[in-house]
Amino acid sequence: MYFPSPEYFSLTMMKRKLIIDALRACGGNKQRAAELLEIGRTTLYRKMKELEIQSWEWVRSPTATAGSGVAPCGDSRKTPFSSRPIS
């Protein structure tokens, strides 16, 4: 039986995946991705630097947002973190 490494489930890796998924969902638009994540744009830039997220990591692929858990930008659904609609 295969078990992913502990690093796969680390908080840092989960943050990286969430930010990358938000950037993919917003087509790379950092302002919209920050709004989706409910953080400021400068905070997004800082977290991208801290987590060493490169621009090629969020280039849209055919399955970029499939199953990511992040609603596409402009979607009328609620975010998983609050009751306010995605703007």
C-alpha positions as a Markdown table, in Angstrom:
| # | Residue | x | y | z |
|---|---|---|---|---|
| 1 | Met | 0.0 | 0.0 | 0.0 |
| 2 | Tyr | 1.3 | 3.5 | -0.9 |
| 3 | Phe | 1.4 | 6.2 | 1.7 |
| 4 | Pro | 2.4 | 9.8 | 0.7 |
| 5 | Ser | 5.3 | 11.3 | 2.5 |
| 6 | Pro | 4.6 | 13.4 | 5.6 |
| 7 | Glu | 5.8 | 16.5 | 3.8 |
| 8 | Tyr | 2.9 | 16.0 | 1.4 |
| 9 | Phe | 0.5 | 16.8 | 4.2 |
| 10 | Ser | 2.5 | 19.6 | 5.9 |
| 11 | Leu | 0.9 | 22.9 | 6.4 |
| 12 | Thr | 3.4 | 24.6 | 4.2 |
| 13 | Met | 2.6 | 22.3 | 1.3 |
| 14 | Met | -1.1 | 22.8 | 1.8 |
| 15 | Lys | -0.6 | 26.6 | 1.7 |
| 16 | Arg | 1.4 | 26.3 | -1.5 |
| 17 | Lys | -1.2 | 24.1 | -3.1 |
| 18 | Leu | -4.0 | 26.5 | -2.1 |
| 19 | Ile | -2.2 | 29.6 | -3.5 |
| 20 | Ile | -1.3 | 27.8 | -6.7 |
| 21 | Asp | -4.9 | 26.6 | -7.1 |
| 22 | Ala | -6.2 | 30.1 | -6.5 |
| 23 | Leu | -3.8 | 31.6 | -9.1 |
| 24 | Arg | -4.9 | 28.9 | -11.6 |
| 25 | Ala | -8.6 | 29.6 | -10.9 |
| 26 | Cys | -8.0 | 33.3 | -11.6 |
| 27 | Gly | -5.9 | 32.8 | -14.7 |
| 28 | Gly | -2.8 | 34.1 | -12.9 |
| 29 | Asn | -4.5 | 37.4 | -11.9 |
| 30 | Lys | -2.9 | 38.0 | -8.5 |
| 31 | Gln | -5.3 | 40.6 | -7.3 |
| 32 | Arg | -8.3 | 38.3 | -7.9 |
| 33 | Ala | -6.5 | 35.4 | -6.4 |
| 34 | Ala | -5.7 | 37.4 | -3.3 |
| 35 | Glu | -9.4 | 38.4 | -3.1 |
| 36 | Leu | -10.4 | 34.7 | -3.5 |
| 37 | Leu | -8.1 | 33.8 | -0.6 |
| 38 | Glu | -9.3 | 36.7 | 1.4 |
| 39 | Ile | -5.8 | 38.2 | 1.8 |
| 40 | Gly | -4.2 | 41.4 | 0.6 |
| 41 | Arg | -2.3 | 41.4 | -2.7 |
| 42 | Thr | 1.0 | 42.3 | -0.9 |
| 43 | Thr | 0.4 | 39.4 | 1.5 |
| 44 | Leu | 0.0 | 37.1 | -1.5 |
| 45 | Tyr | 3.3 | 38.3 | -3.0 |
| 46 | Arg | 5.0 | 37.8 | 0.4 |
| 47 | Lys | 3.6 | 34.3 | 0.7 |
| 48 | Met | 4.6 | 33.4 | -2.8 |
| 49 | Lys | 8.2 | 34.5 | -2.0 |
| 50 | Glu | 8.2 | 32.7 | 1.3 |
| 51 | Leu | 6.9 | 29.5 | -0.2 |
| 52 | Glu | 9.1 | 29.9 | -3.3 |
| 53 | Ile | 6.1 | 29.7 | -5.7 |
| 54 | Gln | 7.3 | 30.2 | -9.3 |
| 55 | Ser | 5.1 | 31.6 | -12.2 |
| 56 | Trp | 5.3 | 28.3 | -14.2 |
| 57 | Glu | 3.6 | 26.5 | -11.3 |
| 58 | Trp | 0.2 | 28.0 | -12.0 |
| 59 | Val | 0.2 | 28.1 | -15.8 |
| 60 | Arg | -3.3 | 26.9 | -16.7 |
| 61 | Ser | -3.6 | 23.3 | -17.8 |
| 62 | Pro | -6.7 | 21.4 | -19.0 |
| 63 | Thr | -7.3 | 20.1 | -15.4 |
| 64 | Ala | -5.9 | 23.1 | -13.6 |
| 65 | Thr | -9.0 | 23.7 | -11.4 |
| 66 | Ala | -10.6 | 20.3 | -11.6 |
| 67 | Gly | -10.9 | 19.0 | -8.0 |
| 68 | Ser | -8.8 | 21.7 | -6.6 |
| 69 | Gly | -11.4 | 22.8 | -4.0 |
| 70 | Val | -11.1 | 26.4 | -5.1 |
| 71 | Ala | -14.0 | 28.1 | -6.8 |
| 72 | Pro | -13.2 | 29.8 | -10.1 |
| 73 | Cys | -12.9 | 33.6 | -9.9 |
| 74 | Gly | -16.2 | 35.3 | -10.5 |
| 75 | Asp | -18.1 | 32.3 | -9.3 |
| 76 | Ser | -21.2 | 33.0 | -7.2 |
| 77 | Arg | -20.5 | 30.2 | -4.8 |
| 78 | Lys | -19.2 | 31.0 | -1.3 |
| 79 | Thr | -15.6 | 30.5 | -0.4 |
| 80 | Pro | -14.8 | 27.5 | 1.8 |
| 81 | Phe | -13.5 | 29.9 | 4.5 |
| 82 | Ser | -16.3 | 32.3 | 5.0 |
| 83 | Ser | -20.0 | 33.0 | 4.3 |
| 84 | Arg | -19.4 | 36.0 | 2.0 |
| 85 | Pro | -19.6 | 35.5 | -1.8 |
| 86 | Ile | -16.5 | 35.5 | -3.9 |
| 87 | Ser | -16.0 | 38.9 | -5.4 |
